[in-house]
Amino acid sequence: METSTAALGRPIKVGVIADQTGPLDFMGIADANVARMVIDDINGAGGLLGQQIELYLEDSETTDAAAEACATKLVSRLRSM
């Protein structure tokens, strides 16, 4: 049986991919800022289920190839932690 993140006292990891550069950066920057704000609010209120949340933010550069690379990076990074 898998041990939960809360039982181990580890933070909950959340990955977000947003278009922070490129033609849609105006939307992606807003998305990234909202993600930061929400995570900060949740952590400020004691976290999620008593655990703090760690945000891992990646820039998809408004391209499919960059978004795919970001997703692969986040999955690899968050799995290994």
N, CA, C and O atoms as CSV, one atom per row, in Angstrom:
chain,resi,resn,atom,element,x,y,z
A,1,MET,N,N,0.850,-1.185,0.000
A,1,MET,CA,C,0.000,0.000,0.000
A,1,MET,C,C,0.890,1.241,0.000
A,1,MET,O,O,1.894,1.291,0.711
A,2,GLU,N,N,0.524,2.224,-0.787
A,2,GLU,CA,C,1.291,3.459,-0.888
A,2,GLU,C,C,1.057,4.341,0.327
A,2,GLU,O,O,-0.068,4.453,0.815
A,3,THR,N,N,2.126,4.968,0.814
A,3,THR,CA,C,2.012,5.911,1.917
A,3,THR,C,C,1.657,7.278,1.358
A,3,THR,O,O,2.228,7.718,0.360
A,4,SER,N,N,0.718,7.944,2.000
A,4,SER,CA,C,0.289,9.249,1.492
A,4,SER,C,C,1.339,10.324,1.739
A,4,SER,O,O,2.189,10.191,2.620
A,5,THR,N,N,1.265,11.386,0.951
A,5,THR,CA,C,2.157,12.534,1.108
A,5,THR,C,C,1.999,13.132,2.499
A,5,THR,O,O,2.986,13.501,3.135
A,6,ALA,N,N,0.761,13.230,2.971
A,6,ALA,CA,C,0.512,13.817,4.290
A,6,ALA,C,C,1.148,12.989,5.391
A,6,ALA,O,O,1.697,13.542,6.344
A,7,ALA,N,N,1.079,11.677,5.272
A,7,ALA,CA,C,1.651,10.812,6.290
A,7,ALA,C,C,3.165,10.950,6.362
A,7,ALA,O,O,3.756,10.769,7.427
A,8,LEU,N,N,3.794,11.269,5.239
A,8,LEU,CA,C,5.245,11.419,5.209
A,8,LEU,C,C,5.686,12.832,5.573
A,8,LEU,O,O,6.878,13.079,5.756
A,9,GLY,N,N,4.741,13.757,5.679
A,9,GLY,CA,C,5.080,15.133,5.994
A,9,GLY,C,C,5.715,15.890,4.840
A,9,GLY,O,O,6.345,16.926,5.050
A,10,ARG,N,N,5.557,15.388,3.641
A,10,ARG,CA,C,6.109,16.036,2.455
A,10,ARG,C,C,5.099,17.025,1.887
A,10,ARG,O,O,3.890,16.844,2.035
A,11,PRO,N,N,5.608,18.086,1.227
A,11,PRO,CA,C,4.677,19.012,0.575
A,11,PRO,C,C,3.992,18.357,-0.623
A,11,PRO,O,O,4.508,17.407,-1.212
A,12,ILE,N,N,2.845,18.876,-0.960
A,12,ILE,CA,C,2.122,18.433,-2.148
A,12,ILE,C,C,2.675,19.218,-3.332
A,12,ILE,O,O,2.747,20.446,-3.293
A,13,LYS,N,N,3.060,18.511,-4.374
A,13,LYS,CA,C,3.675,19.146,-5.546
A,13,LYS,C,C,2.635,19.358,-6.635
A,13,LYS,O,O,1.877,18.452,-6.980
A,14,VAL,N,N,2.615,20.588,-7.173
A,14,VAL,CA,C,1.684,20.936,-8.240
A,14,VAL,C,C,2.479,21.537,-9.394
A,14,VAL,O,O,3.220,22.502,-9.206
A,15,GLY,N,N,2.325,20.971,-10.575
A,15,GLY,CA,C,2.990,21.491,-11.752
A,15,GLY,C,C,2.010,22.243,-12.636
A,15,GLY,O,O,0.894,21.781,-12.872
A,16,VAL,N,N,2.431,23.400,-13.122
A,16,VAL,CA,C,1.601,24.220,-14.000
A,16,VAL,C,C,2.430,24.601,-15.225
A,16,VAL,O,O,3.569,25.052,-15.105
A,17,ILE,N,N,1.842,24.413,-16.393
A,17,ILE,CA,C,2.473,24.824,-17.646
A,17,ILE,C,C,1.667,25.994,-18.181
A,17,ILE,O,O,0.461,25.884,-18.400
A,18,ALA,N,N,2.351,27.129,-18.392
A,18,ALA,CA,C,1.674,28.330,-18.879
A,18,ALA,C,C,2.524,28.993,-19.961
A,18,ALA,O,O,3.753,28.932,-19.923
A,19,ASP,N,N,1.864,29.617,-20.909
A,19,ASP,CA,C,2.547,30.338,-21.994
A,19,ASP,C,C,3.069,31.673,-21.466
A,19,ASP,O,O,2.407,32.701,-21.614
A,20,GLN,N,N,4.244,31.662,-20.857
A,20,GLN,CA,C,4.795,32.881,-20.268
A,20,GLN,C,C,5.589,33.710,-21.269
A,20,GLN,O,O,5.902,34.872,-21.011
A,21,THR,N,N,5.910,33.119,-22.397
A,21,THR,CA,C,6.550,33.838,-23.498
A,21,THR,C,C,5.841,33.432,-24.782
A,21,THR,O,O,5.092,32.456,-24.804
A,22,GLY,N,N,6.078,34.177,-25.839
A,22,GLY,CA,C,5.446,33.882,-27.123
A,22,GLY,C,C,4.192,34.703,-27.325
A,22,GLY,O,O,3.871,35.567,-26.509
A,23,PRO,N,N,3.474,34.434,-28.421
A,23,PRO,CA,C,2.311,35.239,-28.790
A,23,PRO,C,C,1.178,35.265,-27.755
A,23,PRO,O,O,0.429,36.240,-27.697
A,24,LEU,N,N,1.042,34.235,-26.956
A,24,LEU,CA,C,-0.033,34.191,-25.956
A,24,LEU,C,C,0.460,34.473,-24.542
A,24,LEU,O,O,-0.190,34.101,-23.565
A,25,ASP,N,N,1.615,35.133,-24.437
A,25,ASP,CA,C,2.195,35.367,-23.117
A,25,ASP,C,C,1.289,36.178,-22.196
A,25,ASP,O,O,1.328,35.993,-20.980
A,26,PHE,N,N,0.477,37.069,-22.751
A,26,PHE,CA,C,-0.419,37.873,-21.914
A,26,PHE,C,C,-1.399,36.997,-21.139
A,26,PHE,O,O,-1.780,37.330,-20.016
A,27,MET,N,N,-1.803,35.890,-21.732
A,27,MET,CA,C,-2.699,34.963,-21.036
A,27,MET,C,C,-1.916,34.068,-20.083
A,27,MET,O,O,-2.347,33.817,-18.958
A,28,GLY,N,N,-0.767,33.591,-20.541
A,28,GLY,CA,C,0.032,32.684,-19.723
A,28,GLY,C,C,0.594,33.341,-18.480
A,28,GLY,O,O,0.653,32.723,-17.417
A,29,ILE,N,N,1.009,34.596,-18.607
A,29,ILE,CA,C,1.519,35.317,-17.439
A,29,ILE,C,C,0.404,35.473,-16.407
A,29,ILE,O,O,0.632,35.314,-15.208
A,30,ALA,N,N,-0.788,35.783,-16.876
A,30,ALA,CA,C,-1.932,35.887,-15.960
A,30,ALA,C,C,-2.216,34.532,-15.304
A,30,ALA,O,O,-2.473,34.473,-14.101
A,31,ASP,N,N,-2.171,33.445,-16.080
A,31,ASP,CA,C,-2.392,32.104,-15.527
A,31,ASP,C,C,-1.348,31.770,-14.461
A,31,ASP,O,O,-1.683,31.238,-13.402
A,32,ALA,N,N,-0.083,32.084,-14.745
A,32,ALA,CA,C,0.995,31.813,-13.797
A,32,ALA,C,C,0.801,32.618,-12.514
A,32,ALA,O,O,1.006,32.105,-11.413
A,33,ASN,N,N,0.405,33.875,-12.664
A,33,ASN,CA,C,0.178,34.714,-11.487
A,33,ASN,C,C,-0.987,34.201,-10.643
A,33,ASN,O,O,-0.926,34.223,-9.413
A,34,VAL,N,N,-2.036,33.745,-11.302
A,34,VAL,CA,C,-3.178,33.187,-10.573
A,34,VAL,C,C,-2.759,31.917,-9.834
A,34,VAL,O,O,-3.147,31.716,-8.683
A,35,ALA,N,N,-1.975,31.065,-10.482
A,35,ALA,CA,C,-1.506,29.843,-9.828
A,35,ALA,C,C,-0.687,30.189,-8.577
A,35,ALA,O,O,-0.877,29.589,-7.519
A,36,ARG,N,N,0.218,31.157,-8.709
A,36,ARG,CA,C,1.017,31.576,-7.544
A,36,ARG,C,C,0.119,32.111,-6.426
A,36,ARG,O,O,0.297,31.775,-5.255
A,37,MET,N,N,-0.845,32.946,-6.806
A,37,MET,CA,C,-1.737,33.554,-5.826
A,37,MET,C,C,-2.567,32.495,-5.090
A,37,MET,O,O,-2.700,32.545,-3.867
A,38,VAL,N,N,-3.111,31.557,-5.826
A,38,VAL,CA,C,-3.935,30.515,-5.220
A,38,VAL,C,C,-3.099,29.638,-4.283
A,38,VAL,O,O,-3.525,29.326,-3.171
A,39,ILE,N,N,-1.906,29.245,-4.739
A,39,ILE,CA,C,-1.025,28.421,-3.895
A,39,ILE,C,C,-0.648,29.182,-2.629
A,39,ILE,O,O,-0.665,28.617,-1.536
A,40,ASP,N,N,-0.305,30.468,-2.774
A,40,ASP,CA,C,0.041,31.279,-1.600
A,40,ASP,C,C,-1.138,31.379,-0.629
A,40,ASP,O,O,-0.953,31.290,0.585
A,41,ASP,N,N,-2.345,31.564,-1.162
A,41,ASP,CA,C,-3.535,31.639,-0.307
A,41,ASP,C,C,-3.780,30.322,0.428
A,41,ASP,O,O,-4.060,30.316,1.627
A,42,ILE,N,N,-3.673,29.222,-0.290
A,42,ILE,CA,C,-3.887,27.909,0.338
A,42,ILE,C,C,-2.839,27.657,1.408
A,42,ILE,O,O,-3.166,27.239,2.518
A,43,ASN,N,N,-1.579,27.912,1.075
A,43,ASN,CA,C,-0.510,27.706,2.057
A,43,ASN,C,C,-0.666,28.635,3.256
A,43,ASN,O,O,-0.395,28.238,4.389
A,44,GLY,N,N,-1.101,29.866,3.011
A,44,GLY,CA,C,-1.304,30.823,4.099
A,44,GLY,C,C,-2.416,30.414,5.049
A,44,GLY,O,O,-2.431,30.806,6.215
A,45,ALA,N,N,-3.351,29.615,4.531
A,45,ALA,CA,C,-4.470,29.140,5.351
A,45,ALA,C,C,-4.177,27.775,5.975
A,45,ALA,O,O,-5.081,27.122,6.496
A,46,GLY,N,N,-2.927,27.350,5.924
A,46,GLY,CA,C,-2.574,26.072,6.551
A,46,GLY,C,C,-2.320,24.942,5.587
A,46,GLY,O,O,-2.025,23.824,6.008
A,47,GLY,N,N,-2.427,25.211,4.295
A,47,GLY,CA,C,-2.127,24.187,3.297
A,47,GLY,C,C,-3.345,23.380,2.903
A,47,GLY,O,O,-4.477,23.714,3.250
A,48,LEU,N,N,-3.091,22.326,2.181
A,48,LEU,CA,C,-4.129,21.417,1.710
A,48,LEU,C,C,-4.021,20.134,2.518
A,48,LEU,O,O,-3.005,19.440,2.469
A,49,LEU,N,N,-5.075,19.827,3.261
A,49,LEU,CA,C,-5.065,18.669,4.156
A,49,LEU,C,C,-3.893,18.741,5.134
A,49,LEU,O,O,-3.312,17.725,5.515
A,50,GLY,N,N,-3.564,19.974,5.529
A,50,GLY,CA,C,-2.484,20.174,6.491
A,50,GLY,C,C,-1.090,20.167,5.896
A,50,GLY,O,O,-0.110,20.299,6.630
A,51,GLN,N,N,-0.977,20.017,4.600
A,51,GLN,CA,C,0.327,19.989,3.932
A,51,GLN,C,C,0.499,21.241,3.082
A,51,GLN,O,O,-0.460,21.724,2.479
A,52,GLN,N,N,1.718,21.766,3.033
A,52,GLN,CA,C,2.032,22.893,2.179
A,52,GLN,C,C,2.084,22.423,0.727
A,52,GLN,O,O,2.323,21.247,0.454
A,53,ILE,N,N,1.860,23.343,-0.190
A,53,ILE,CA,C,1.896,23.039,-1.615
A,53,ILE,C,C,3.116,23.709,-2.219
A,53,ILE,O,O,3.397,24.874,-1.938
A,54,GLU,N,N,3.835,22.974,-3.047
A,54,GLU,CA,C,4.967,23.513,-3.792
A,54,GLU,C,C,4.560,23.644,-5.248
A,54,GLU,O,O,4.066,22.691,-5.851
A,55,LEU,N,N,4.769,24.823,-5.810
A,55,LEU,CA,C,4.412,25.083,-7.196
A,55,LEU,C,C,5.634,24.951,-8.090
A,55,LEU,O,O,6.682,25.536,-7.816
A,56,TYR,N,N,5.493,24.187,-9.148
A,56,TYR,CA,C,6.530,24.048,-10.170
A,56,TYR,C,C,5.934,24.606,-11.458
A,56,TYR,O,O,5.041,24.009,-12.059
A,57,LEU,N,N,6.443,25.750,-11.862
A,57,LEU,CA,C,5.893,26.482,-12.994
A,57,LEU,C,C,6.831,26.375,-14.188
A,57,LEU,O,O,8.031,26.619,-14.066
A,58,GLU,N,N,6.279,26.007,-15.344
A,58,GLU,CA,C,7.062,25.869,-16.577
A,58,GLU,C,C,6.468,26.742,-17.679
A,58,GLU,O,O,5.255,26.938,-17.744
A,59,ASP,N,N,7.332,27.258,-18.535
A,59,ASP,CA,C,6.943,28.117,-19.650
A,59,ASP,C,C,6.846,27.285,-20.929
A,59,ASP,O,O,7.837,26.713,-21.381
A,60,SER,N,N,5.651,27.223,-21.504
A,60,SER,CA,C,5.452,26.445,-22.725
A,60,SER,C,C,5.788,27.239,-23.986
A,60,SER,O,O,5.720,26.705,-25.093
A,61,GLU,N,N,6.147,28.501,-23.822
A,61,GLU,CA,C,6.614,29.346,-24.930
A,61,GLU,C,C,5.608,29.457,-26.078
A,61,GLU,O,O,5.978,29.862,-27.180
A,62,THR,N,N,4.374,29.112,-25.842
A,62,THR,CA,C,3.304,29.126,-26.836
A,62,THR,C,C,3.604,28.224,-28.035
A,62,THR,O,O,3.204,28.519,-29.161
A,63,THR,N,N,4.315,27.116,-27.778
A,63,THR,CA,C,4.546,26.132,-28.843
A,63,THR,C,C,4.215,24.744,-28.314
A,63,THR,O,O,4.390,24.454,-27.130
A,64,ASP,N,N,3.739,23.904,-29.202
A,64,ASP,CA,C,3.406,22.537,-28.805
A,64,ASP,C,C,4.645,21.767,-28.357
A,64,ASP,O,O,4.592,21.019,-27.382
A,65,ALA,N,N,5.751,21.945,-29.060
A,65,ALA,CA,C,6.979,21.222,-28.720
A,65,ALA,C,C,7.484,21.602,-27.335
A,65,ALA,O,O,7.890,20.739,-26.557
A,66,ALA,N,N,7.458,22.897,-27.030
A,66,ALA,CA,C,7.903,23.346,-25.709
A,66,ALA,C,C,6.951,22.850,-24.620
A,66,ALA,O,O,7.397,22.456,-23.543
A,67,ALA,N,N,5.655,22.866,-24.891
A,67,ALA,CA,C,4.671,22.379,-23.920
A,67,ALA,C,C,4.880,20.897,-23.645
A,67,ALA,O,O,4.798,20.458,-22.498
A,68,GLU,N,N,5.145,20.133,-24.683
A,68,GLU,CA,C,5.406,18.703,-24.510
A,68,GLU,C,C,6.660,18.481,-23.679
A,68,GLU,O,O,6.678,17.626,-22.794
A,69,ALA,N,N,7.706,19.245,-23.958
A,69,ALA,CA,C,8.947,19.129,-23.194
A,69,ALA,C,C,8.732,19.512,-21.734
A,69,ALA,O,O,9.288,18.886,-20.832
A,70,CYS,N,N,7.927,20.540,-21.511
A,70,CYS,CA,C,7.621,20.962,-20.136
A,70,CYS,C,C,6.861,19.874,-19.384
A,70,CYS,O,O,7.152,19.593,-18.222
A,71,ALA,N,N,5.898,19.272,-20.047
A,71,ALA,CA,C,5.119,18.210,-19.409
A,71,ALA,C,C,6.013,17.030,-19.053
A,71,ALA,O,O,5.912,16.481,-17.956
A,72,THR,N,N,6.877,16.643,-19.966
A,72,THR,CA,C,7.806,15.543,-19.706
A,72,THR,C,C,8.719,15.884,-18.535
A,72,THR,O,O,8.959,15.050,-17.662
A,73,LYS,N,N,9.225,17.115,-18.523
A,73,LYS,CA,C,10.113,17.568,-17.445
A,73,LYS,C,C,9.397,17.535,-16.097
A,73,LYS,O,O,9.948,17.046,-15.111
A,74,LEU,N,N,8.170,18.056,-16.055
A,74,LEU,CA,C,7.434,18.072,-14.793
A,74,LEU,C,C,7.136,16.664,-14.284
A,74,LEU,O,O,7.294,16.385,-13.096
A,75,VAL,N,N,6.711,15.788,-15.171
A,75,VAL,CA,C,6.401,14.419,-14.746
A,75,VAL,C,C,7.654,13.749,-14.203
A,75,VAL,O,O,7.606,13.105,-13.155
A,76,SER,N,N,8.758,13.891,-14.892
A,76,SER,CA,C,10.015,13.288,-14.434
A,76,SER,C,C,10.475,13.895,-13.117
A,76,SER,O,O,10.884,13.183,-12.200
A,77,ARG,N,N,10.404,15.200,-13.037
A,77,ARG,CA,C,10.878,15.916,-11.850
A,77,ARG,C,C,10.022,15.598,-10.632
A,77,ARG,O,O,10.553,15.327,-9.555
A,78,LEU,N,N,8.710,15.628,-10.790
A,78,LEU,CA,C,7.834,15.434,-9.661
A,78,LEU,C,C,7.762,13.980,-9.212
A,78,LEU,O,O,7.515,13.701,-8.039
A,79,ARG,N,N,7.977,13.062,-10.136
A,79,ARG,CA,C,8.006,11.637,-9.773
A,79,ARG,C,C,9.227,11.289,-8.945
A,79,ARG,O,O,9.154,10.487,-8.014
A,80,SER,N,N,10.363,11.905,-9.296
A,80,SER,CA,C,11.619,11.539,-8.661
A,80,SER,C,C,11.799,12.176,-7.280
A,80,SER,O,O,12.743,11.841,-6.564
A,81,MET,N,N,10.916,13.074,-6.907
A,81,MET,CA,C,11.072,13.769,-5.625
A,81,MET,C,C,10.384,13.024,-4.511
A,81,MET,O,O,10.413,13.466,-3.362
